[in-house]
Amino acid sequence: MAHETREGWMLAAADLMRKYVFTTEDLEFEVPPFRVSVGWPKGKRSTTAVIGECFNSANFEDAVPQIYISPILEDPLELLGCLAHEMIHALDDCQNGHRGHFAYVFKRIGMVGKKTQCAVGEELTLVLKTIVEELGEYPHSKMGRGAGKKSGPKKQTSRMLPIKCTDEECGYSLRTTRMWIDRGLPTCFCGSEMAEV
């Protein structure tokens, strides 16, 4: 099944996760409707920042919670782990943080490790792999680590260029900017001309 948008892929993933992760023979957790988008959770632009966030229904006029998944996530399994974590928050409309009901569901569906992270156990990993196979390719181009702070490559603000005394016995050298070279090279303290190296 091919999906044209990331959001379409994630909503389809959420439907499958409702069926195979949150509602099984021994589990019945009803995840309410929510919207999901790729974007910067909490406005963070750092790779060490939050990779997913659920905003509760009180934030929106139509009372539909919204989940944001960071664009640095490319691996579908990692993304589904993050989505599962945020879907647990959507279950209780973000009322328990990472304690209480959240902690209970976290463990019951097969997530492991710290409750603030998105690690999945072996059994849940197998279920998520099946979901990924059914969904097909995640239509996303990974944003580089550390991206999001500014667009494009880092601008070089200053480059120091070497200049050297033309008297080989002196050998004095220093660095200066293009602006000063264009205004005219200085004379060495020994009295000889300076030249670009």
N, CA and C atoms as a LAMMPS dump frame, in Angstrom:
ITEM: TIMESTEP
0
ITEM: NUMBER OF ATOMS
591
ITEM: BOX BOUNDS ff ff ff
-5.0000000000000000e+02 5.0000000000000000e+02
-5.0000000000000000e+02 5.0000000000000000e+02
-5.0000000000000000e+02 5.0000000000000000e+02
ITEM: ATOMS id mol type element x y z
1 1 1 N 0.841 -1.172 0
2 1 2 C 0 0 0
3 1 3 C 0.893 1.245 0
4 2 1 N 0.822 2.059 -1.055
5 2 2 C 1.668 3.248 -1.169
6 2 3 C 0.942 4.46 -0.604
7 3 1 N 1.672 5.286 0.102
8 3 2 C 1.111 6.516 0.672
9 3 3 C 1.867 7.702 0.094
10 4 1 N 1.123 8.733 -0.287
11 4 2 C 1.745 9.91 -0.891
12 4 3 C 2.307 10.872 0.147
13 5 1 N 1.707 10.897 1.328
14 5 2 C 2.161 11.843 2.353
15 5 3 C 2.601 11.118 3.618
16 6 1 N 3.462 11.785 4.357
17 6 2 C 3.917 11.234 5.636
18 6 3 C 2.756 11.114 6.611
19 7 1 N 1.896 12.133 6.607
20 7 2 C 0.76 12.133 7.518
21 7 3 C -0.19 10.98 7.199
22 8 1 N -0.419 10.727 5.897
23 8 2 C -1.266 9.61 5.496
24 8 3 C -0.683 8.285 5.952
25 9 1 N 0.637 8.156 5.814
26 9 2 C 1.343 6.945 6.248
27 9 3 C 1.179 6.76 7.756
28 10 1 N 1.368 7.857 8.501
29 10 2 C 1.292 7.749 9.964
30 10 3 C -0.126 7.499 10.458
31 11 1 N -1.14 8.083 9.801
32 11 2 C -2.524 7.821 10.197
33 11 3 C -2.898 6.365 9.915
34 12 1 N -2.432 5.84 8.779
35 12 2 C -2.663 4.424 8.482
36 12 3 C -1.946 3.546 9.507
37 13 1 N -0.737 3.954 9.875
38 13 2 C 0.016 3.225 10.904
39 13 3 C -0.746 3.24 12.223
40 14 1 N -1.304 4.395 12.574
41 14 2 C -2.054 4.512 13.832
42 14 3 C -3.263 3.579 13.831
43 15 1 N -3.969 3.48 12.688
44 15 2 C -5.125 2.574 12.605
45 15 3 C -4.689 1.129 12.832
46 16 1 N -3.573 0.743 12.213
47 16 2 C -3.067 -0.626 12.391
48 16 3 C -2.588 -0.858 13.82
49 17 1 N -1.991 0.17 14.419
50 17 2 C -1.524 0.038 15.797
51 17 3 C -2.698 -0.059 16.768
52 18 1 N -3.785 0.658 16.485
53 18 2 C -4.988 0.523 17.321
54 18 3 C -5.431 -0.943 17.339
55 19 1 N -5.375 -1.575 16.152
56 19 2 C -5.861 -2.946 15.987
57 19 3 C -4.9 -3.998 16.546
58 20 1 N -3.583 -3.819 16.297
59 20 2 C -2.619 -4.87 16.645
60 20 3 C -1.782 -4.599 17.891
61 21 1 N -1.786 -3.361 18.376
62 21 2 C -0.968 -3.015 19.539
63 21 3 C -1.844 -2.653 20.74
64 22 1 N -2.838 -1.779 20.511
65 22 2 C -3.646 -1.269 21.619
66 22 3 C -4.909 -2.09 21.889
67 23 1 N -5.348 -2.906 20.931
68 23 2 C -6.525 -3.743 21.122
69 23 3 C -6.185 -5.151 20.635
70 24 1 N -5.935 -6.044 21.564
71 24 2 C -5.608 -7.429 21.219
72 24 3 C -6.473 -8.343 22.085
73 25 1 N -6.163 -9.622 22.086
74 25 2 C -6.951 -10.561 22.9
75 25 3 C -6.935 -10.193 24.384
76 26 1 N -5.779 -9.717 24.888
77 26 2 C -5.729 -9.362 26.307
78 26 3 C -5.659 -7.873 26.582
79 27 1 N -5.696 -7.044 25.556
80 27 2 C -5.627 -5.592 25.759
81 27 3 C -6.806 -4.917 25.085
82 28 1 N -7.292 -3.866 25.723
83 28 2 C -8.343 -3.079 25.081
84 28 3 C -8.212 -1.628 25.523
85 29 1 N -7.341 -0.913 24.826
86 29 2 C -7.131 0.508 25.086
87 29 3 C -7.654 1.271 23.871
88 30 1 N -8.654 2.099 24.082
89 30 2 C -9.271 2.812 22.964
90 30 3 C -8.608 4.178 22.777
91 31 1 N -7.743 4.252 21.762
92 31 2 C -7.056 5.511 21.47
93 31 3 C -8.032 6.4 20.697
94 32 1 N -8.292 7.609 21.197
95 32 2 C -9.242 8.503 20.514
96 32 3 C -8.669 9.022 19.198
97 33 1 N -9.524 9.593 18.356
98 33 2 C -9.019 10.205 17.115
99 33 3 C -8.017 11.31 17.44
100 34 1 N -7.025 11.472 16.581
101 34 2 C -6.039 12.542 16.725
102 34 3 C -5.515 12.892 15.342
103 35 1 N -4.875 14.037 15.25
104 35 2 C -4.188 14.423 14.018
105 35 3 C -2.705 14.169 14.236
106 36 1 N -1.997 13.93 13.149
107 36 2 C -0.551 13.718 13.26
108 36 3 C 0.146 14.455 12.127
109 37 1 N 1.247 15.101 12.448
110 37 2 C 2.025 15.852 11.461
111 37 3 C 3.507 15.671 11.721
112 38 1 N 4.285 15.922 10.683
113 38 2 C 5.728 15.994 10.858
114 38 3 C 6.039 17.451 11.162
115 39 1 N 6.735 17.683 12.243
116 39 2 C 7.077 19.042 12.636
117 39 3 C 7.965 19.013 13.861
118 40 1 N 8.379 20.188 14.295
119 40 2 C 9.285 20.277 15.447
120 40 3 C 8.499 20.296 16.735
121 41 1 N 8.554 19.213 17.496
122 41 2 C 7.89 19.222 18.803
123 41 3 C 8.469 20.322 19.687
124 42 1 N 7.574 21.062 20.345
125 42 2 C 7.974 22.166 21.243
126 42 3 C 8.868 23.186 20.553
127 43 1 N 8.909 23.202 19.231
128 43 2 C 9.735 24.168 18.523
129 43 3 C 11.211 23.899 18.608
130 44 1 N 11.607 22.757 19.16
131 44 2 C 13.021 22.442 19.308
132 44 3 C 13.646 22.165 17.949
133 45 1 N 14.905 22.527 17.786
134 45 2 C 15.608 22.295 16.535
135 45 3 C 16.852 21.438 16.743
136 46 1 N 17.026 20.922 17.925
137 46 2 C 18.225 20.164 18.246
138 46 3 C 17.957 18.668 18.147
139 47 1 N 18.985 17.91 17.777
140 47 2 C 18.836 16.462 17.682
141 47 3 C 18.703 15.823 19.059
142 48 1 N 19.085 16.537 20.099
143 48 2 C 18.95 15.984 21.446
144 48 3 C 17.595 16.351 22.039
145 49 1 N 16.802 17.095 21.283
146 49 2 C 15.511 17.545 21.789
147 49 3 C 14.448 16.47 21.606
148 50 1 N 13.238 16.822 21.968
149 50 2 C 12.081 15.954 21.869
150 50 3 C 11.876 15.513 20.418
151 51 1 N 11.58 14.204 20.205
152 51 2 C 11.353 13.708 18.835
153 51 3 C 9.871 13.498 18.546
154 52 1 N 9.034 13.621 19.56
155 52 2 C 7.596 13.501 19.37
156 52 3 C 6.878 14.174 20.516
157 53 1 N 5.674 14.682 20.232
158 53 2 C 4.912 15.313 21.302
159 53 3 C 3.437 15.263 20.965
160 54 1 N 2.633 15.003 21.98
161 54 2 C 1.178 15.014 21.856
162 54 3 C 0.654 16.245 22.584
163 55 1 N -0.149 17.047 21.887
164 55 2 C -0.796 18.207 22.503
165 55 3 C -2.246 17.832 22.804
166 56 1 N -2.693 18.075 24.016
167 56 2 C -4.024 17.613 24.415
168 56 3 C -5.143 18.402 23.748
169 57 1 N -6.349 17.874 23.878
170 57 2 C -7.516 18.417 23.182
171 57 3 C -7.846 19.854 23.577
172 58 1 N -7.465 20.261 24.789
173 58 2 C -7.777 21.619 25.258
174 58 3 C -7.087 22.691 24.41
175 59 1 N -6.056 22.314 23.651
176 59 2 C -5.326 23.278 22.827
177 59 3 C -6.035 23.621 21.521
178 60 1 N -7.104 22.892 21.163
179 60 2 C -7.695 23.043 19.839
180 60 3 C -9.202 23.261 19.925
181 61 1 N -9.725 24.125 19.071
182 61 2 C -11.148 24.455 19.081
183 61 3 C -12.029 23.24 18.852
184 62 1 N -11.554 22.285 18.025
185 62 2 C -12.377 21.103 17.754
186 62 3 C -12.098 19.961 18.738
187 63 1 N -11.261 20.209 19.732
188 63 2 C -10.951 19.241 20.805
189 63 3 C -10.355 17.926 20.286
190 64 1 N -9.596 18.002 19.191
191 64 2 C -8.909 16.815 18.661
192 64 3 C -7.426 16.94 18.991
193 65 1 N -6.86 16.02 19.78
194 65 2 C -5.43 16.08 20.112
195 65 3 C -4.569 16.019 18.844
196 66 1 N -3.382 16.575 18.929
197 66 2 C -2.471 16.555 17.779
198 66 3 C -1.107 16.058 18.209
199 67 1 N -0.539 15.214 17.352
200 67 2 C 0.784 14.641 17.589
201 67 3 C 1.741 15.179 16.539
202 68 1 N 2.931 15.573 16.975
203 68 2 C 3.979 16.026 16.062
204 68 3 C 5.174 15.093 16.19
205 69 1 N 5.68 14.652 15.05
206 69 2 C 6.832 13.764 14.986
207 69 3 C 7.968 14.518 14.288
208 70 1 N 9.151 14.471 14.859
209 70 2 C 10.302 15.212 14.328
210 70 3 C 10.713 14.738 12.936
211 71 1 N 11.106 15.682 12.054
212 71 2 C 11.558 15.308 10.711
213 71 3 C 12.931 14.645 10.682
214 72 1 N 13.617 14.568 11.832
215 72 2 C 14.903 13.864 11.815
216 72 3 C 14.703 12.349 11.846
217 73 1 N 13.477 11.893 12.16
218 73 2 C 13.204 10.455 12.181
219 73 3 C 12.978 9.951 10.762
220 74 1 N 13.724 8.929 10.389
221 74 2 C 13.614 8.356 9.057
222 74 3 C 13.264 6.871 9.108
223 75 1 N 13.821 6.176 10.08
224 75 2 C 13.588 4.739 10.203
225 75 3 C 12.145 4.481 10.631
226 76 1 N 11.373 3.714 9.83
227 76 2 C 9.963 3.491 10.155
228 76 3 C 9.732 2.848 11.521
229 77 1 N 10.604 1.942 11.943
230 77 2 C 10.427 1.317 13.256
231 77 3 C 10.632 2.317 14.385
232 78 1 N 11.642 3.155 14.239
233 78 2 C 11.889 4.195 15.247
234 78 3 C 10.7 5.152 15.299
235 79 1 N 10.19 5.506 14.124
236 79 2 C 9.049 6.407 14.047
237 79 3 C 7.819 5.785 14.703
238 80 1 N 7.56 4.491 14.438
239 80 2 C 6.401 3.839 15.043
240 80 3 C 6.543 3.717 16.558
241 81 1 N 7.766 3.534 17.042
242 81 2 C 7.993 3.535 18.484
243 81 3 C 7.62 4.876 19.087
244 82 1 N 8.007 5.948 18.389
245 82 2 C 7.677 7.303 18.836
246 82 3 C 6.17 7.538 18.762
247 83 1 N 5.564 7.087 17.664
248 83 2 C 4.115 7.258 17.504
249 83 3 C 3.351 6.492 18.589
250 84 1 N 3.788 5.277 18.9
251 84 2 C 3.143 4.494 19.967
252 84 3 C 3.205 5.251 21.293
253 85 1 N 4.37 5.813 21.592
254 85 2 C 4.557 6.586 22.829
255 85 3 C 3.548 7.744 22.882
256 86 1 N 3.438 8.474 21.763
257 86 2 C 2.534 9.638 21.742
258 86 3 C 1.068 9.208 21.761
259 87 1 N 0.762 8.046 21.177
260 87 2 C -0.612 7.538 21.223
261 87 3 C -1.025 7.191 22.653
262 88 1 N -0.064 6.764 23.467
263 88 2 C -0.37 6.505 24.879
264 88 3 C -0.771 7.819 25.553
265 89 1 N -0.059 8.902 25.217
266 89 2 C -0.438 10.21 25.773
267 89 3 C -1.849 10.589 25.322
268 90 1 N -2.17 10.298 24.043
269 90 2 C -3.502 10.633 23.519
270 90 3 C -4.61 9.86 24.249
271 91 1 N -4.286 8.662 24.736
272 91 2 C -5.267 7.839 25.465
273 91 3 C -5.893 8.575 26.643
274 92 1 N -5.058 9.281 27.4
275 92 2 C -5.582 9.986 28.582
276 92 3 C -5.528 11.502 28.403
277 93 1 N -5.449 11.93 27.125
278 93 2 C -5.423 13.364 26.793
279 93 3 C -4.309 14.095 27.541
280 94 1 N -3.176 13.409 27.669
281 94 2 C -1.951 13.98 28.262
282 94 3 C -2.118 14.351 29.74
283 95 1 N -2.998 13.664 30.458
284 95 2 C -3.283 14.026 31.846
285 95 3 C -2.301 13.455 32.861
286 96 1 N -1.6 12.363 32.536
287 96 2 C -0.748 11.697 33.52
288 96 3 C 0.75 11.862 33.299
289 97 1 N 1.144 12.665 32.328
290 97 2 C 2.575 12.769 32.038
291 97 3 C 3.106 11.391 31.691
292 98 1 N 4.18 10.968 32.359
293 98 2 C 4.757 9.637 32.133
294 98 3 C 4.535 8.715 33.34
295 99 1 N 3.536 9.049 34.15
296 99 2 C 3.237 8.247 35.338
297 99 3 C 1.845 7.635 35.222
298 100 1 N 1.407 6.971 36.252
299 100 2 C 0.045 6.468 36.359
300 100 3 C -0.388 5.617 35.173
301 101 1 N -1.499 6.019 34.562
302 101 2 C -2.075 5.265 33.451
303 101 3 C -1.093 5.166 32.289
304 102 1 N -0.346 6.242 32.017
305 102 2 C 0.642 6.198 30.938
306 102 3 C 1.636 5.064 31.187
307 103 1 N 2.202 5.005 32.385
308 103 2 C 3.209 3.99 32.716
309 103 3 C 2.636 2.583 32.58
310 104 1 N 1.374 2.417 32.994
311 104 2 C 0.73 1.11 32.903
312 104 3 C 0.596 0.664 31.441
313 105 1 N 0.063 1.54 30.587
314 105 2 C -0.132 1.195 29.172
315 105 3 C 1.214 0.995 28.483
316 106 1 N 2.165 1.85 28.785
317 106 2 C 3.515 1.766 28.226
318 106 3 C 4.06 0.349 28.358
319 107 1 N 3.973 -0.172 29.572
320 107 2 C 4.486 -1.512 29.85
321 107 3 C 3.632 -2.598 29.195
322 108 1 N 2.307 -2.437 29.263
323 108 2 C 1.385 -3.468 28.758
324 108 3 C 1.49 -3.664 27.244
325 109 1 N 1.757 -2.596 26.49
326 109 2 C 1.82 -2.772 25.028
327 109 3 C 3.194 -3.248 24.559
328 110 1 N 4.172 -3.281 25.469
329 110 2 C 5.479 -3.83 25.111
330 110 3 C 6.587 -2.818 24.917
331 111 1 N 6.4 -1.607 25.442
332 111 2 C 7.487 -0.635 25.398
333 111 3 C 8.383 -0.879 26.613
334 112 1 N 9.654 -0.528 26.474
335 112 2 C 10.625 -0.824 27.528
336 112 3 C 11.491 0.402 27.824
337 113 1 N 12.231 0.321 28.921
338 113 2 C 13.166 1.386 29.277
339 113 3 C 12.475 2.547 29.962
340 114 1 N 13.097 3.715 29.861
341 114 2 C 12.566 4.913 30.509
342 114 3 C 11.247 5.31 29.865
343 115 1 N 10.31 5.737 30.688
344 115 2 C 8.98 6.119 30.193
345 115 3 C 9.029 7.381 29.338
346 116 1 N 10.101 8.142 29.437
347 116 2 C 10.232 9.364 28.637
348 116 3 C 10.816 9.071 27.258
349 117 1 N 11.165 7.814 26.998
350 117 2 C 11.754 7.452 25.71
351 117 3 C 10.822 6.543 24.929
352 118 1 N 11.262 6.122 23.757
353 118 2 C 10.39 5.387 22.836
354 118 3 C 10.916 4.005 22.479
355 119 1 N 11.612 3.353 23.401
356 119 2 C 12.177 2.031 23.126
357 119 3 C 11.084 0.972 23.153
358 120 1 N 11.19 0.021 22.216
359 120 2 C 10.191 -1.051 22.148
360 120 3 C 10.851 -2.397 22.42
361 121 1 N 10.099 -3.282 23.064
362 121 2 C 10.595 -4.621 23.364
363 121 3 C 10.542 -5.522 22.14
364 122 1 N 11.036 -6.747 22.296
365 122 2 C 11.131 -7.688 21.182
366 122 3 C 9.78 -8.018 20.566
367 123 1 N 8.788 -8.327 21.39
368 123 2 C 7.47 -8.702 20.86
369 123 3 C 6.824 -7.543 20.109
370 124 1 N 6.893 -6.356 20.679
371 124 2 C 6.319 -5.185 20.01
372 124 3 C 7.068 -4.884 18.717
373 125 1 N 8.374 -5.074 18.713
374 125 2 C 9.167 -4.858 17.493
375 125 3 C 8.66 -5.742 16.358
376 126 1 N 8.353 -7 16.65
377 126 2 C 7.842 -7.917 15.619
378 126 3 C 6.509 -7.421 15.063
379 127 1 N 5.631 -6.935 15.936
380 127 2 C 4.333 -6.411 15.493
381 127 3 C 4.544 -5.177 14.616
382 128 1 N 5.429 -4.277 15.05
383 128 2 C 5.687 -3.052 14.291
384 128 3 C 6.318 -3.356 12.929
385 129 1 N 7.181 -4.376 12.858
386 129 2 C 7.769 -4.772 11.572
387 129 3 C 6.681 -5.233 10.603
388 130 1 N 5.706 -5.966 11.114
389 130 2 C 4.582 -6.414 10.285
390 130 3 C 3.787 -5.216 9.77
391 131 1 N 3.584 -4.235 10.632
392 131 2 C 2.854 -3.019 10.242
393 131 3 C 3.624 -2.266 9.161
394 132 1 N 4.934 -2.148 9.323
395 132 2 C 5.767 -1.458 8.322
396 132 3 C 5.668 -2.166 6.972
397 133 1 N 5.713 -3.487 6.986
398 133 2 C 5.593 -4.252 5.733
399 133 3 C 4.254 -3.977 5.058
400 134 1 N 3.197 -3.881 5.842
401 134 2 C 1.874 -3.617 5.28
402 134 3 C 1.75 -2.192 4.744
403 135 1 N 2.381 -1.251 5.41
404 135 2 C 2.286 0.156 5.007
405 135 3 C 3.123 0.485 3.772
406 136 1 N 4.233 -0.204 3.599
407 136 2 C 5.144 0.147 2.512
408 136 3 C 6.074 1.272 2.935
409 137 1 N 6.761 1.831 1.985
410 137 2 C 7.797 2.833 2.248
411 137 3 C 7.226 4.086 2.898
412 138 1 N 7.959 4.599 3.875
413 138 2 C 7.601 5.861 4.528
414 138 3 C 8.036 6.999 3.597
415 139 1 N 7.097 7.805 3.071
416 139 2 C 7.434 8.831 2.078
417 139 3 C 8.06 10.079 2.704
418 140 1 N 9.319 9.956 3.069
419 140 2 C 9.984 11.035 3.805
420 140 3 C 11.446 11.084 3.42
421 141 1 N 11.982 12.266 3.337
422 141 2 C 13.41 12.438 3.125
423 141 3 C 13.992 12.959 4.428
424 142 1 N 14.924 12.226 4.956
425 142 2 C 15.485 12.546 6.27
426 142 3 C 16.118 13.928 6.289
427 143 1 N 15.833 14.644 7.364
428 143 2 C 16.485 15.925 7.588
429 143 3 C 17.739 15.647 8.389
430 144 1 N 18.856 16.234 7.994
431 144 2 C 20.132 15.956 8.632
432 144 3 C 20.16 16.281 10.105
433 145 1 N 21.015 15.587 10.831
434 145 2 C 21.173 15.828 12.262
435 145 3 C 21.61 17.265 12.485
436 146 1 N 20.979 17.918 13.406
437 146 2 C 21.304 19.304 13.714
438 146 3 C 20.618 20.289 12.791
439 147 1 N 19.829 19.778 11.842
440 147 2 C 19.149 20.662 10.909
441 147 3 C 18 21.359 11.617
442 148 1 N 17.511 22.377 10.993
443 148 2 C 16.365 23.074 11.533
444 148 3 C 16.715 24.382 12.208
445 149 1 N 17.971 24.56 12.585
446 149 2 C 18.352 25.826 13.221
447 149 3 C 18.342 26.946 12.196
448 150 1 N 18.95 26.706 11.046
449 150 2 C 18.99 27.68 9.963
450 150 3 C 18.938 26.918 8.661
451 151 1 N 18.44 27.562 7.628
452 151 2 C 18.377 26.908 6.335
453 151 3 C 19.717 27.01 5.618
454 152 1 N 20.048 25.968 4.877
455 152 2 C 21.244 25.979 4.045
456 152 3 C 22.511 25.751 4.822
457 153 1 N 23.637 25.72 4.08
458 153 2 C 24.923 25.492 4.737
459 153 3 C 25.325 26.671 5.607
460 154 1 N 26.165 26.408 6.568
461 154 2 C 26.639 27.447 7.475
462 154 3 C 27.446 28.48 6.698
463 155 1 N 27.105 29.738 6.901
464 155 2 C 27.793 30.827 6.219
465 155 3 C 29.117 31.106 6.925
466 156 1 N 30.156 31.208 6.122
467 156 2 C 31.455 31.526 6.69
468 156 3 C 31.532 33.036 6.855
469 157 1 N 31.724 33.484 8.059
470 157 2 C 31.704 34.923 8.312
471 157 3 C 33.066 35.569 8.114
472 158 1 N 34.122 34.826 8.319
473 158 2 C 35.455 35.405 8.19
474 158 3 C 36.447 34.299 7.832
475 159 1 N 37.313 34.625 6.884
476 159 2 C 38.364 33.668 6.555
477 159 3 C 39.685 34.417 6.569
478 160 1 N 40.561 33.951 7.398
479 160 2 C 41.856 34.602 7.525
480 160 3 C 42.809 34.024 6.472
481 161 1 N 43.364 34.926 5.673
482 161 2 C 44.257 34.52 4.59
483 161 3 C 45.707 34.826 4.96
484 162 1 N 46.639 33.933 4.584
485 162 2 C 48.035 34.167 4.95
486 162 3 C 48.706 35.184 4.021
487 163 1 N 49.516 36.048 4.625
488 163 2 C 50.419 36.928 3.859
489 163 3 C 51.812 36.798 4.479
490 164 1 N 52.844 37.043 3.645
491 164 2 C 54.21 36.79 4.099
492 164 3 C 55.141 37.881 3.573
493 165 1 N 56.179 38.152 4.333
494 165 2 C 57.189 39.127 3.922
495 165 3 C 57.915 38.591 2.689
496 166 1 N 58.185 39.486 1.721
497 166 2 C 58.867 39.055 0.495
498 166 3 C 60.369 38.874 0.72
499 167 1 N 60.895 39.366 1.835
500 167 2 C 62.309 39.166 2.161
501 167 3 C 62.446 37.789 2.81
502 168 1 N 63.093 36.871 2.081
503 168 2 C 63.185 35.487 2.547
504 168 3 C 63.96 35.358 3.845
505 169 1 N 64.898 36.262 4.088
506 169 2 C 65.646 36.193 5.337
507 169 3 C 64.77 36.566 6.532
508 170 1 N 63.813 37.473 6.301
509 170 2 C 62.913 37.886 7.384
510 170 3 C 61.92 36.758 7.671
511 171 1 N 61.137 36.382 6.666
512 171 2 C 60.195 35.276 6.804
513 171 3 C 58.965 35.558 7.651
514 172 1 N 58.742 36.812 8.041
515 172 2 C 57.587 37.148 8.869
516 172 3 C 56.288 36.869 8.109
517 173 1 N 55.307 36.28 8.807
518 173 2 C 54.015 36.016 8.174
519 173 3 C 52.89 36.3 9.161
520 174 1 N 51.72 36.532 8.619
521 174 2 C 50.531 36.743 9.439
522 174 3 C 49.301 36.436 8.599
523 175 1 N 48.148 36.496 9.227
524 175 2 C 46.888 36.259 8.517
525 175 3 C 46.009 37.49 8.663
526 176 1 N 45.242 37.753 7.602
527 176 2 C 44.314 38.876 7.606
528 176 3 C 43.136 38.542 6.704
529 177 1 N 42.138 39.38 6.713
530 177 2 C 40.946 39.113 5.898
531 177 3 C 41.108 39.682 4.489
532 178 1 N 40.259 39.202 3.579
533 178 2 C 40.258 39.666 2.186
534 178 3 C 40.035 41.169 2.12
535 179 1 N 39.186 41.688 2.983
536 179 2 C 38.901 43.122 2.978
537 179 3 C 40.189 43.94 3.116
538 180 1 N 41.074 43.556 4.061
539 180 2 C 42.298 44.32 4.285
540 180 3 C 43.299 44.104 3.151
541 181 1 N 43.338 42.915 2.592
542 181 2 C 44.228 42.668 1.451
543 181 3 C 43.807 43.531 0.279
544 182 1 N 42.484 43.62 0.028
545 182 2 C 41.972 44.429 -1.083
546 182 3 C 42.242 45.914 -0.883
547 183 1 N 42.387 46.356 0.337
548 183 2 C 42.674 47.773 0.609
549 183 3 C 44.16 48.1 0.456
550 184 1 N 44.968 47.067 0.314
551 184 2 C 46.412 47.267 0.132
552 184 3 C 47.204 46.52 1.187
553 185 1 N 48.187 45.768 0.732
554 185 2 C 48.995 44.975 1.656
555 185 3 C 49.907 45.873 2.488
556 186 1 N 50.11 45.522 3.734
557 186 2 C 50.978 46.341 4.595
558 186 3 C 52.465 46.12 4.263
559 187 1 N 53.271 46.936 4.821
560 187 2 C 54.717 46.773 4.71
561 187 3 C 55.192 46.044 5.958
562 188 1 N 56.134 45.115 5.778
563 188 2 C 56.674 44.365 6.899
564 188 3 C 57.456 45.293 7.816
565 189 1 N 57.591 44.936 9.077
566 189 2 C 58.356 45.762 10.013
567 189 3 C 59.823 45.879 9.608
568 190 1 N 60.305 44.923 8.725
569 190 2 C 61.695 44.995 8.266
570 190 3 C 61.836 45.957 7.085
571 191 1 N 60.691 46.488 6.587
572 191 2 C 60.705 47.443 5.494
573 191 3 C 60.379 46.846 4.136
574 192 1 N 60.312 45.531 4.031
575 192 2 C 60 44.871 2.753
576 192 3 C 58.48 44.801 2.558
577 193 1 N 58.098 44.542 1.302
578 193 2 C 56.677 44.394 0.982
579 193 3 C 56.154 43.047 1.491
580 194 1 N 54.86 43.008 1.773
581 194 2 C 54.188 41.77 2.125
582 194 3 C 53.459 41.286 0.883
583 195 1 N 53.27 39.97 0.745
584 195 2 C 52.564 39.404 -0.409
585 195 3 C 51.677 38.238 0.056
586 196 1 N 50.597 37.997 -0.72
587 196 2 C 49.734 36.84 -0.421
588 196 3 C 50.497 35.559 -0.644
589 197 1 N 50.274 34.597 0.21
590 197 2 C 50.929 33.293 0.056
591 197 3 C 50.1 32.444 -0.897
